[in-house]
Amino acid sequence: MISILTRFRNLVFVMGITMLWICRVDHVAAQGPQLPVLLQELHGLQDSAAYVNTLGKIGTLYMMINIDSSFRYAIRELEIAERLKYPHGIADAFDVISYRYALKTDFSIAAIYAYRALQLHKSLSDSMRICNTLNNLYIYYLNMGRKDDAGNYFYEAFQMASRLPATKDSLYSMLLVNYVMRFYQDSTRRDSLQWALRKAKQLAGKYPQSRFSLYIDAFAADSLVRQGRGKEGEAVINKLATVALYRGLPYVAMEIYSHLEDYPAMGYPINMTYYRELSYDLAKKAGCAELNLPALAGLFKQYRATGDKGKTAYYSQEIMRLAAARTDVQSREEINYIDYFVKQEALRQQADRNQQLQAALEEVTMRRRSTQMVIAGVFTIVLLLMVLLYFRYQEYRLAGKQEEMVAESYASISLKHIALRANDEFKNKLITILANDFRTPLHYISEVASRLKEPGVDPVTMVALIRKVAVVSGDTLAVFDNILKWIRLQLSGFTYQPVDCHAYDLLLTALHQVEGTVVEKKLEIVNQLTANCMVKADPEMLRMVFLHILQLSVYYSQPGRPLVITSWTIAPVVYIRFIVDTGIGAAGVITSLSNWQDNTHALNYAITRDFLEKMNGVMEVTDSEDRYVVITVSLRA
């Protein structure tokens, strides 16, 4: 028995042909009355778009009557359309040619022509023809066994057809029938299949003479058989086939008869030998006997089983003939389609090569002309450039001299500006030092002197006051000594000469000077500086650096907290770190050190930084956890 899949593929061919016919020919009762009219039109037309369209309609009508004649008209249409550069005609010819190869079961070649047609239809934005060609590709890929690709083309065509306007919904009706055939055996889609049949029948009512109404009625006959009314179903099939033959559609009649193949499985016994022979005769008349090979094989097996040697030999020869027709042309009247395809592809490739050679030749000619013009232009431009370069060179030399003079002037001004700014800063710092460091001690000495002049001051008090004046005067002299050292650093004649200094000894001297304040605030000095720590520095300046840093550290340290002094060496640099516990607000302390105009400790910090810069050292102040101020001094070992 012929497989349901084979029947489905063959029936889909007919549906595709009908869809192509819908796209190309006006709806009429039969081809017979229209063909003479179209053939008559050819005599009154010359090579034009109308002539190409008429050839296309004739080729499409012949698809239902004689495939070879249809192919000849399609070839003629393609040749004229290519000469006229008429894309509509080229695309339609590709559609017909692709069907002819498909009917000869050359699906790969059919897909090539269909894909070319699809690209042209898309470039022309012809939705109806795009939908039709997508359905063609679905048929071809289905028969090549590429079900996934076939499904993609089918659903794309189906969705596009559902959006076509009402004037073109005949194509949607055909795709609904295709949907029914595609999922006919799927029991999970019964509801959607019934809907598709009802919708297709509704649309078919608008076109009573169309072909797809025959297919819809054929499915209705299948339903009768399932209901146990086999004789009625067979009668309907015969009636539909007779109508198709009356309209000149032998291929359609053949496919309607193929419905009978499933009736035995539905419980209605029927003699399929008669119908298979009838279908094969119709396939021969339509020029597509290759598609009816399953029925032919069934006849061969049937007659061999019954021992009918005559019929067995006849159908054996037919099978061999059709198999040989794939590679050999049996008659001069037949068309060698494979040879046509190969030659056409060779011509197309030759035309492409000729176009490429012509383009290359034109490009060489244009390059030669361009080269000659470029040489003449370059020669002229070179002369002009030489003159221009001469004058530009002169201007460049003059501009260079001017730039050197301006640069020297700018450099002199910058140096003077730096010097003035340094002098201003020096004056400001000096004035601040004098105002802050001498104001308090002098005021204190003045007060003590006033009290000594008062009558009634006892000798003990007088001695204590004199001692305090001596201490304050000593501190004032020490401050003055620091100021003199700092002033000496600022003078242009000062030359820094580093020597090896014992950092530990100098730090102890500085600690002794702040010992009173340390005791007063009950600070714990944790001195982890190594006794053999040596640095390159000026001893007096380094002592002043340690003293100022200790004064800052003691001032900002919380009472009773440790003051940690550590050191380490990363050759050739020695790092000495002071860690001060300020309690909270370490970041604010660091910020205040930049305001040396109003803050004596900030001024000491600025002076200390100047000392370190003179000694090629670096001072860095950071905070940790907003509680600790970390002062790091780095000097060369």
C-alpha positions as CSV (number, residue, x, y, z in Angstrom):
1,M,0.0,0.0,0.0
2,I,1.2,3.5,-0.8
3,S,2.5,5.3,2.4
4,I,0.5,8.2,3.7
5,L,3.7,10.3,3.7
6,T,4.1,9.6,-0.1
7,R,0.5,10.5,-0.8
8,F,0.9,13.6,1.3
9,R,4.0,14.8,-0.6
10,N,2.4,14.1,-4.0
11,L,-0.8,15.9,-3.0
12,V,1.2,18.9,-1.7
13,F,2.7,19.1,-5.2
14,V,-0.7,19.6,-6.7
15,M,-1.6,22.1,-4.1
16,G,1.6,24.1,-4.9
17,I,0.9,24.0,-8.6
18,T,-2.6,25.3,-7.9
19,M,-1.2,28.1,-5.7
20,L,1.2,29.1,-8.5
21,W,-1.8,29.0,-10.9
22,I,-3.8,31.3,-8.6
23,C,-0.9,33.8,-8.5
24,R,-0.6,33.9,-12.3
25,V,-4.0,33.2,-14.0
26,D,-7.4,34.8,-13.5
27,H,-10.0,32.4,-12.1
28,V,-11.9,30.7,-14.9
29,A,-13.8,27.5,-15.3
30,A,-11.1,25.6,-17.2
31,Q,-7.9,26.0,-19.1
32,G,-9.3,25.0,-22.4
33,P,-11.2,28.2,-23.2
34,Q,-8.4,30.4,-21.9
35,L,-5.4,28.9,-23.7
36,P,-6.5,29.9,-27.3
37,V,-7.1,33.4,-26.1
38,L,-3.7,33.7,-24.6
39,L,-2.0,32.0,-27.6
40,Q,-3.8,34.5,-29.8
41,E,-2.5,37.4,-27.7
42,L,1.1,36.4,-28.4
43,H,0.7,37.2,-32.1
44,G,-0.3,40.7,-31.3
45,L,2.5,41.4,-28.9
46,Q,6.2,42.1,-29.3
47,D,9.0,41.7,-26.8
48,S,7.6,43.6,-23.8
49,A,6.5,43.1,-20.2
50,A,3.0,42.2,-21.4
51,Y,4.4,39.6,-23.8
52,V,6.4,38.1,-20.9
53,N,3.3,38.0,-18.7
54,T,1.3,36.2,-21.3
55,L,4.0,33.6,-21.7
56,G,4.0,33.1,-18.0
57,K,0.3,32.6,-17.9
58,I,0.4,30.0,-20.7
59,G,3.3,28.2,-19.0
60,T,1.3,28.1,-15.7
61,L,-1.8,26.8,-17.5
62,Y,0.2,24.0,-19.2
63,M,1.4,22.9,-15.8
64,M,-2.0,21.3,-15.3
65,I,-2.0,19.8,-18.8
66,N,1.5,19.0,-20.0
67,I,4.6,19.6,-18.0
68,D,7.0,19.7,-21.0
69,S,5.1,22.4,-22.8
70,S,4.9,24.4,-19.6
71,F,8.7,24.1,-19.2
72,R,9.3,25.4,-22.8
73,Y,7.1,28.4,-22.2
74,A,8.9,29.1,-18.9
75,I,12.3,29.0,-20.6
76,R,11.1,31.4,-23.3
77,E,9.7,33.7,-20.6
78,L,13.0,33.7,-18.7
79,E,15.1,34.5,-21.8
80,I,13.0,37.5,-22.8
81,A,12.6,38.7,-19.2
82,E,16.3,38.6,-18.7
83,R,16.9,40.5,-21.9
84,L,14.3,43.1,-20.9
85,K,15.6,43.1,-17.3
86,Y,12.1,42.5,-16.1
87,P,12.3,41.1,-12.5
88,H,8.6,40.0,-12.3
89,G,9.0,37.8,-15.4
90,I,12.3,36.3,-14.2
91,A,10.9,35.4,-10.8
92,D,7.7,33.9,-12.3
93,A,9.8,31.8,-14.8
94,F,12.0,30.6,-11.9
95,D,8.8,29.5,-10.1
96,V,7.6,27.4,-13.0
97,I,11.0,25.9,-13.7
98,S,11.5,25.0,-10.1
99,Y,8.1,23.0,-10.2
100,R,9.2,21.2,-13.3
101,Y,12.4,20.0,-11.6
102,A,10.4,19.0,-8.5
103,L,7.9,17.0,-10.6
104,K,10.9,15.2,-12.0
105,T,12.0,14.6,-8.4
106,D,15.1,16.8,-8.7
107,F,14.4,18.6,-5.5
108,S,17.8,20.2,-5.0
109,I,17.7,21.9,-8.3
110,A,14.1,22.9,-7.7
111,A,15.1,24.5,-4.4
112,I,17.8,26.5,-6.2
113,Y,15.3,28.1,-8.6
114,A,12.7,28.6,-5.9
115,Y,15.2,30.4,-3.7
116,R,16.2,32.7,-6.6
117,A,12.5,33.5,-7.2
118,L,12.0,34.2,-3.5
119,Q,14.8,36.8,-3.5
120,L,13.3,38.6,-6.5
121,H,9.8,38.5,-5.0
122,K,11.1,40.0,-1.8
123,S,12.9,42.7,-3.7
124,L,9.6,43.6,-5.3
125,S,7.7,43.3,-2.0
126,D,5.1,41.0,-3.7
127,S,3.5,39.4,-0.6
128,M,1.3,36.9,-2.5
129,R,4.2,35.5,-4.6
130,I,6.5,35.5,-1.6
131,C,4.0,33.4,0.2
132,N,3.6,31.0,-2.7
133,T,7.4,30.5,-3.2
134,L,7.8,29.9,0.6
135,N,5.3,27.1,0.2
136,N,7.2,25.7,-2.7
137,L,10.4,25.6,-0.7
138,Y,8.5,23.9,2.1
139,I,7.5,21.2,-0.4
140,Y,11.0,20.7,-1.7
141,Y,12.7,20.5,1.6
142,L,10.0,18.1,2.9
143,N,10.8,15.8,0.0
144,M,14.6,16.1,0.6
145,G,14.0,14.9,4.2
146,R,14.9,18.2,5.8
147,K,11.8,18.4,8.0
148,D,13.1,21.3,10.2
149,D,13.8,23.6,7.3
150,A,10.6,22.6,5.6
151,G,8.6,23.4,8.8
152,N,10.2,26.8,9.0
153,Y,9.2,27.7,5.4
154,F,5.7,26.3,6.0
155,Y,5.0,28.4,9.1
156,E,6.4,31.5,7.5
157,A,4.2,31.0,4.5
158,F,1.2,30.2,6.7
159,Q,1.5,33.3,8.8
160,M,2.0,35.5,5.8
161,A,-1.0,34.1,4.1
162,S,-3.2,34.7,7.1
163,R,-2.4,38.5,6.8
164,L,-3.2,38.8,3.1
165,P,-6.1,41.1,2.1
166,A,-9.5,39.6,1.4
167,T,-9.0,39.9,-2.4
168,K,-6.1,37.4,-2.1
169,D,-7.4,35.0,0.5
170,S,-7.6,32.1,-2.0
171,L,-4.0,31.5,-1.2
172,Y,-4.8,31.3,2.5
173,S,-7.4,28.7,1.8
174,M,-4.9,26.6,0.0
175,L,-2.5,26.8,2.9
176,L,-5.2,25.8,5.3
177,V,-5.7,22.7,3.2
178,N,-1.9,22.1,3.3
179,Y,-2.1,22.4,7.1
180,V,-4.8,19.7,7.1
181,M,-2.7,17.4,4.9
182,R,0.4,18.1,7.0
183,F,-1.2,17.1,10.3
184,Y,-3.9,14.7,9.0
185,Q,-2.8,11.7,11.1
186,D,-2.1,13.8,14.2
187,S,-4.9,12.9,16.7
188,T,-3.8,15.8,19.0
189,R,-4.8,18.3,16.4
190,R,-8.3,17.2,15.6
191,D,-9.9,20.5,16.7
192,S,-7.5,22.7,14.7
193,L,-7.9,20.4,11.7
194,Q,-11.6,20.7,11.8
195,W,-11.3,24.5,12.1
196,A,-8.9,24.6,9.2
197,L,-11.3,22.6,7.0
198,R,-14.2,24.8,7.9
199,K,-12.2,28.0,7.3
200,A,-10.9,26.6,4.0
201,K,-14.4,25.6,2.8
202,Q,-15.7,29.0,3.8
203,L,-13.0,30.7,1.7
204,A,-13.5,28.2,-1.2
205,G,-17.1,29.3,-1.4
206,K,-15.9,32.6,-2.8
207,Y,-14.3,30.7,-5.7
208,P,-16.6,28.0,-6.8
209,Q,-14.5,27.1,-9.9
210,S,-11.2,26.9,-8.0
211,R,-9.2,23.7,-7.6
212,F,-8.9,23.6,-3.9
213,S,-12.6,23.1,-3.4
214,L,-12.1,19.7,-5.0
215,Y,-9.4,18.9,-2.3
216,I,-11.7,20.0,0.5
217,D,-14.5,17.8,-0.8
218,A,-12.0,14.9,-1.0
219,F,-11.4,15.2,2.7
220,A,-15.1,15.2,3.3
221,A,-15.3,11.9,1.4
222,D,-12.6,10.5,3.8
223,S,-14.9,11.5,6.7
224,L,-17.8,9.5,5.1
225,V,-15.6,6.4,5.0
226,R,-14.7,6.8,8.7
227,Q,-18.4,6.9,9.4
228,G,-18.9,3.5,7.7
229,R,-20.4,5.0,4.5
230,G,-17.6,3.7,2.2
231,K,-19.7,3.5,-1.0
232,E,-20.8,7.1,-0.7
233,G,-17.2,8.2,-0.1
234,E,-16.0,6.2,-3.2
235,A,-18.8,7.8,-5.3
236,V,-17.8,11.3,-4.1
237,I,-14.1,10.6,-5.1
238,N,-15.1,9.4,-8.6
239,K,-17.3,12.4,-9.0
240,L,-14.6,14.8,-8.0
241,A,-12.0,13.1,-10.3
242,T,-14.5,13.4,-13.2
243,V,-14.9,17.1,-12.5
244,A,-11.1,17.6,-12.5
245,L,-10.8,15.7,-15.8
246,Y,-13.6,17.8,-17.3
247,R,-11.7,20.9,-16.3
248,G,-8.6,19.6,-18.0
249,L,-6.7,18.7,-14.8
250,P,-5.5,15.1,-15.0
251,Y,-2.9,15.7,-12.3
252,V,-5.6,16.8,-9.9
253,A,-7.7,13.8,-10.8
254,M,-4.8,11.5,-10.1
255,E,-4.3,12.9,-6.6
256,I,-8.0,12.7,-5.8
257,Y,-7.9,9.0,-6.7
258,S,-4.9,8.6,-4.3
259,H,-7.3,9.2,-1.4
260,L,-8.7,5.7,-2.1
261,E,-5.4,4.2,-1.0
262,D,-6.3,4.8,2.7
263,Y,-9.8,3.4,2.5
264,P,-8.9,-0.3,3.2
265,A,-7.2,0.8,6.4
266,M,-10.4,2.7,7.4
267,G,-12.4,-0.5,7.0
268,Y,-13.7,-0.2,3.5
269,P,-12.4,-2.9,1.2
270,I,-11.8,-1.7,-2.4
271,N,-10.1,-3.0,-5.5
272,M,-7.1,-0.6,-5.8
273,T,-5.7,-2.2,-8.9
274,Y,-8.2,-0.5,-11.1
275,Y,-7.6,2.9,-9.5
276,R,-3.9,2.6,-9.5
277,E,-3.9,1.8,-13.3
278,L,-6.2,4.8,-13.8
279,S,-3.9,7.1,-11.7
280,Y,-0.8,5.9,-13.6
281,D,-2.4,6.6,-17.0
282,L,-3.4,10.1,-15.8
283,A,0.2,10.7,-14.5
284,K,1.6,9.7,-17.9
285,K,-0.8,12.2,-19.6
286,A,0.3,14.9,-17.2
287,G,4.0,14.2,-17.8
288,C,4.8,13.4,-14.2
289,A,4.8,9.7,-14.0
290,E,7.9,9.8,-11.8
291,L,5.8,11.0,-8.9
292,N,3.5,8.0,-9.3
293,L,6.3,5.4,-8.8
294,P,4.7,4.1,-5.5
295,A,1.5,3.3,-7.3
296,L,3.4,1.7,-10.2
297,A,5.4,-0.4,-7.7
298,G,2.1,-1.5,-6.1
299,L,0.7,-2.6,-9.4
300,F,3.9,-4.6,-10.2
301,K,3.7,-6.4,-6.8
302,Q,0.0,-7.1,-7.3
303,Y,0.3,-8.6,-10.7
304,R,3.4,-10.6,-9.8
305,A,1.5,-12.0,-6.8
306,T,-1.4,-13.0,-9.0
307,G,0.8,-14.5,-11.7
308,D,-0.2,-12.2,-14.5
309,K,3.0,-12.3,-16.6
310,G,1.9,-9.8,-19.2
311,K,1.0,-7.1,-16.8
312,T,4.1,-7.9,-14.6
313,A,6.4,-7.5,-17.6
314,Y,4.7,-4.2,-18.7
315,Y,4.9,-2.5,-15.3
316,S,8.5,-3.9,-14.9
317,Q,9.5,-2.1,-18.1
318,E,7.7,1.1,-17.0
319,I,9.6,1.1,-13.7
320,M,12.9,0.6,-15.6
321,R,12.1,3.3,-18.1
322,L,11.3,5.8,-15.4
323,A,14.4,4.9,-13.5
324,A,16.6,5.3,-16.7
325,A,14.9,8.6,-17.5
326,R,16.8,10.2,-14.6
327,T,20.0,10.0,-16.5
328,D,19.1,9.4,-20.2
329,V,16.8,11.1,-22.7
330,Q,14.5,8.5,-24.3
331,S,13.1,10.5,-27.1
332,R,14.1,13.5,-29.2
333,E,10.8,15.1,-28.2
334,E,11.7,15.0,-24.5
335,I,13.6,17.8,-22.7
336,N,16.9,17.0,-21.0
337,Y,16.2,19.1,-17.9
338,I,19.5,18.3,-16.1
339,D,21.4,19.3,-19.2
340,Y,19.4,22.6,-19.4
341,F,20.2,23.3,-15.8
342,V,23.9,22.6,-16.3
343,K,24.1,24.7,-19.4
344,Q,22.2,27.6,-17.9
345,E,24.5,27.6,-14.8
346,A,27.5,27.6,-17.2
347,L,26.1,30.5,-19.1
348,R,25.3,32.3,-15.9
349,Q,28.9,31.8,-14.6
350,Q,30.3,32.9,-18.0
351,A,28.1,36.0,-18.0
352,D,29.4,36.8,-14.4
353,R,33.0,36.3,-15.6
354,N,32.4,38.5,-18.6
355,Q,31.0,41.2,-16.4
356,Q,33.9,40.9,-14.0
357,L,36.4,41.1,-16.9
358,Q,34.6,44.0,-18.4
359,A,34.6,45.8,-15.1
360,A,38.3,45.0,-14.6
361,L,39.1,46.3,-18.1
362,E,37.2,49.5,-17.5
363,E,39.0,49.9,-14.1
364,V,42.4,49.5,-15.8
365,T,41.5,52.1,-18.4
366,M,40.3,54.5,-15.8
367,R,43.4,53.9,-13.7
368,R,45.7,54.6,-16.7
369,R,43.9,57.8,-17.4
370,S,43.9,58.7,-13.8
371,T,47.6,57.9,-13.5
372,Q,48.5,60.2,-16.4
373,M,46.4,63.0,-14.9
374,V,47.9,62.4,-11.5
375,I,51.5,62.5,-12.8
376,A,50.9,65.9,-14.5
377,G,49.2,67.1,-11.4
378,V,51.9,65.8,-9.1
379,F,54.6,67.5,-11.2
380,T,52.8,70.9,-11.0
381,I,52.1,70.4,-7.3
382,V,55.8,69.5,-6.6
383,L,56.9,72.8,-8.2
384,L,54.4,74.8,-6.2
385,L,55.3,72.9,-3.0
386,M,59.0,73.7,-3.5
387,V,58.3,77.4,-3.7
388,L,56.0,77.2,-0.8
389,L,58.4,75.2,1.3
390,Y,61.2,77.8,0.6
391,F,59.0,80.6,2.0
392,R,57.7,78.4,4.8
393,Y,61.3,77.6,5.8
394,Q,62.2,81.2,6.0
395,E,59.2,81.8,8.1
396,Y,60.0,78.8,10.3
397,R,63.5,80.1,11.0
398,L,62.2,83.5,11.9
399,A,59.4,82.0,14.0
400,G,62.0,79.7,15.7
401,K,64.1,82.7,16.8
402,Q,61.0,84.5,18.0
403,E,59.9,81.5,20.0
404,E,63.4,81.2,21.6
405,M,63.2,84.8,22.6
406,V,59.7,84.4,24.0
407,A,60.7,81.2,25.8
408,E,63.7,82.9,27.4
409,S,61.5,85.8,28.4
410,Y,58.9,83.5,29.9
411,A,61.6,81.5,31.7
412,S,63.0,84.7,33.2
413,I,59.6,85.9,34.3
414,S,58.8,82.5,35.8
415,L,62.0,82.5,37.8
416,K,61.4,86.0,39.0
417,H,57.8,85.0,39.9
418,I,59.0,82.0,41.8
419,A,61.6,84.0,43.7
420,L,59.0,86.7,44.5
421,R,56.5,84.1,45.7
422,A,59.2,82.4,47.8
423,N,60.2,85.8,49.3
424,D,56.6,86.6,50.0
425,E,56.1,83.2,51.7
426,F,59.3,83.7,53.6
427,K,58.2,87.1,54.8
428,N,54.8,85.8,55.8
429,K,56.3,82.9,57.7
430,L,58.8,85.1,59.4
431,I,56.2,87.6,60.4
432,T,54.0,84.8,61.8
433,I,56.9,83.3,63.7
434,L,57.7,86.7,65.3
435,A,54.1,87.4,66.1
436,N,53.5,84.0,67.6
437,D,56.8,82.9,69.2
438,F,57.9,86.2,70.7
439,R,54.6,87.8,71.7
440,T,53.8,85.4,74.6
441,P,57.3,85.3,76.2
442,L,57.8,89.0,75.9
443,H,54.4,89.7,77.4
444,Y,55.2,87.4,80.3
445,I,58.6,89.0,80.9
446,S,56.9,92.4,80.9
447,E,54.3,91.3,83.5
448,V,57.0,89.9,85.7
449,A,59.0,93.1,85.5
450,S,55.9,95.1,86.5
451,R,55.3,92.8,89.5
452,L,59.0,93.2,90.6
453,K,58.5,97.0,90.7
454,E,55.5,96.6,93.1
455,P,56.3,97.3,96.7
456,G,56.0,94.6,99.3
457,V,57.2,91.7,97.1
458,D,59.0,89.2,99.4
459,P,62.4,87.9,98.4
460,V,61.3,84.3,97.9
461,T,58.6,85.4,95.4
462,M,61.1,87.6,93.7
463,V,63.6,84.8,93.3
464,A,60.9,82.5,91.8
465,L,59.8,85.2,89.4
466,I,63.4,85.9,88.3
467,R,63.9,82.1,87.7
468,K,60.7,81.9,85.6
469,V,62.0,84.9,83.6
470,A,65.2,83.1,83.1
471,V,63.4,80.0,81.9
472,V,61.1,81.9,79.5
473,S,64.1,83.9,78.2
474,G,65.9,80.6,77.6
475,D,63.0,79.2,75.6
476,T,62.7,82.5,73.7
477,L,66.4,82.3,72.8
478,A,65.9,78.7,71.7
479,V,63.0,79.7,69.5
480,F,65.1,82.6,68.1
481,D,67.9,80.1,67.4
482,N,65.5,78.0,65.4
483,I,64.3,81.0,63.5
484,L,67.9,81.9,62.7
485,K,68.6,78.4,61.4
486,W,65.4,78.4,59.3
487,I,66.3,81.9,57.9
488,R,69.8,80.6,57.0
489,L,68.1,77.8,55.0
490,Q,66.1,80.3,53.0
491,L,69.1,82.4,52.0
492,S,70.4,81.8,48.5
493,G,74.0,81.4,49.7
494,F,73.2,78.3,51.9
495,T,74.7,75.0,50.7
496,Y,73.5,71.8,52.2
497,Q,76.3,69.3,53.0
498,P,74.9,66.0,54.4
499,V,76.9,63.9,56.9
500,D,76.3,60.6,58.7
501,C,74.0,61.4,61.6
502,H,73.0,59.1,64.6
503,A,69.3,59.5,64.4
504,Y,68.8,57.8,67.7
505,D,71.0,60.3,69.6
506,L,69.4,63.3,68.0
507,L,65.9,61.9,68.8
508,L,66.9,61.5,72.5
509,T,68.0,65.1,72.6
510,A,64.7,66.2,71.2
511,L,62.8,64.0,73.7
512,H,64.7,65.6,76.5
513,Q,63.5,69.0,75.4
514,V,59.8,68.0,75.5
515,E,60.2,66.0,78.6
516,G,58.3,68.5,80.8
517,T,55.2,68.4,78.5
518,V,55.4,64.6,78.3
519,V,55.4,64.3,82.0
520,E,52.6,66.9,82.4
521,K,50.3,64.9,79.9
522,K,51.4,61.5,81.4
523,L,52.3,60.2,77.9
524,E,54.1,56.9,77.4
525,I,57.0,57.2,74.9
526,V,57.5,53.9,73.0
527,N,60.9,54.5,71.3
528,Q,61.6,51.6,68.9
529,L,64.2,53.5,66.9
530,T,67.3,51.3,66.6
531,A,70.4,52.7,68.3
532,N,72.6,52.2,65.2
533,C,70.2,54.0,62.8
534,M,72.3,56.3,60.5
535,V,71.0,58.8,58.0
536,K,72.5,61.4,55.6
537,A,71.4,64.8,57.0
538,D,72.5,68.0,58.7
539,P,72.6,67.3,62.4
540,E,71.1,70.6,63.6
541,M,68.3,70.5,61.0
542,L,67.6,66.9,61.8
543,R,67.4,67.7,65.5
544,M,65.0,70.5,64.8
545,V,62.9,68.2,62.6
546,F,62.6,65.7,65.5
547,L,61.9,68.5,68.0
548,H,59.1,70.0,65.9
549,I,57.5,66.6,65.2
550,L,57.7,65.7,68.9
551,Q,56.1,69.1,69.8
552,L,53.3,68.4,67.3
553,S,52.9,64.8,68.5
554,V,52.8,65.8,72.2
555,Y,50.4,68.7,71.6
556,Y,47.8,66.6,69.7
557,S,48.2,63.4,71.7
558,Q,45.5,62.4,74.2
559,P,46.7,62.4,77.8
560,G,47.9,59.1,79.1
561,R,48.2,57.6,75.6
562,P,51.3,56.0,74.1
563,L,53.4,57.9,71.5
564,V,55.1,55.2,69.3
565,I,58.3,55.9,67.3
566,T,59.4,53.1,64.9
567,S,61.8,52.8,62.0
568,W,62.7,50.5,59.1
569,T,65.0,50.5,56.1
570,I,64.2,49.8,52.5
571,A,67.6,50.4,50.9
572,P,68.7,53.1,50.3
573,V,66.0,54.9,52.3
574,V,65.4,54.9,56.1
575,Y,61.8,55.5,57.3
576,I,61.1,56.9,60.8
577,R,57.4,56.9,61.8
578,F,55.6,58.7,64.7
579,I,52.2,57.3,65.6
580,V,50.1,59.8,67.6
581,D,46.8,58.8,69.3
582,T,44.5,61.9,68.9
583,G,41.4,60.2,70.2
584,I,39.0,61.3,67.4
585,G,39.2,63.8,64.5
586,A,42.6,62.7,63.1
587,A,41.6,63.9,59.7
588,G,40.7,67.3,61.1
589,V,44.1,67.6,62.7
590,I,45.8,66.9,59.4
591,T,43.7,69.5,57.7
592,S,44.6,72.1,60.3
593,L,48.3,71.6,59.6
594,S,47.9,73.4,56.2
595,N,46.8,76.7,57.9
596,W,50.3,77.9,59.0
597,Q,49.2,81.6,59.0
598,D,47.0,81.2,62.1
599,N,48.4,78.0,63.7
600,T,51.8,78.0,65.4
601,H,51.9,74.2,65.2
602,A,51.0,74.3,61.5
603,L,53.9,76.8,61.1
604,N,56.3,74.3,62.8
605,Y,55.0,71.7,60.5
606,A,55.7,73.9,57.5
607,I,59.3,74.7,58.8
608,T,59.9,71.0,59.4
609,R,58.9,70.2,55.8
610,D,61.3,72.9,54.5
611,F,64.1,71.4,56.6
612,L,63.4,67.9,55.1
613,E,63.2,69.3,51.5
614,K,66.6,70.9,52.0
615,M,68.0,67.5,53.2
616,N,66.4,65.7,50.2
617,G,63.9,64.0,52.5
618,V,60.2,63.5,52.5
619,M,57.6,64.0,55.2
620,E,54.1,62.4,54.9
621,V,51.2,62.8,57.3
622,T,48.2,60.4,57.1
623,D,45.4,59.3,59.4
624,S,44.4,55.8,60.5
625,E,40.8,55.0,61.6
626,D,40.3,58.7,62.1
627,R,42.1,58.3,65.5
628,Y,45.8,58.1,64.8
629,V,47.9,60.7,63.1
630,V,50.8,58.9,61.4
631,I,53.9,61.1,60.6
632,T,56.5,59.4,58.4
633,V,59.9,60.8,57.7
634,S,62.1,59.3,55.0
635,L,65.8,60.1,54.5
636,R,68.7,58.4,52.6
637,A,70.8,56.0,54.6
